[in-house]
Amino acid sequence: MLNLLLAAALTHATATAAPKRDQAHLQVQTGMLSREALRVEETEHQHRSVQAGPGAGGVAMSLGYQVRARSEVGGRVELSRVTVSDGVSDAQQGHARVAGTYTHYLPLTAPIHFAATAMMGLERTSFDGAAVARGPFVGAGGSLHWFAAPRVSLHAGVEATRSIGGRFEQDGLEGSSRFVATDVAAVAGMNFFVGTRKGTSKRRR
């Protein structure tokens, strides 16, 4: 009986759960499956890799602010490190990204919401410590959020990013070669929504 009451209370509490205006949003996210293709123009450096498991494609932390009930602006930091093998030797590759984000939420059926995210920022990619690529990137993603509690949700979805130019540096010498990187990843994570605007009422005299 107690279990039924608790389940009913949770269902009622999450029936109207949704991002609210003036809330702060903290998101922790990890890649679960990632496919990356990278090519450096005017050189022979190129590879394709597929990663699976937690951390594939990178881990990210985001902080956003709900400017409207369904609109959020924020920023994110993402880090990734992976071992790439060409069949002969292994090399360490990783990237660091900083980006601004915009997210729009669409309610589907309580307590599930769809979130569409666009991002733009800068990335720094390293290749086994001997070469570095720097430049801007753009990305987009879509995910489903399930509100396990009024202020806590779990999400899963897909993200895609692509570099839009940049410079490739090897052995300390900056060259004119441009690099092109495309990454598609399945992601999952947890979200915390904190605070909300408190309305005030004034009595008319």
Buried (B, 14 or more C-beta within 10 A) or exposed (E): EEEEEEEEEBEEEBEEBBBBBEBBBBBEBBBBBBBBBBBBEEEEBEBEBEBEEEBBBBBBBBEBBBEEBBBBEBBBBBEBEBEBEEEEEEBEBBBBBEBEBBBEBEBEEEBBBBBBBBBBBEBBBBBEEEBBBBBEBBBBBEBBBBBBEBBBBBBBBEBBBBBEEBBBBBEEEEBEBBBBBBBBBBBBBBBBBEEBEEEEEEEEE
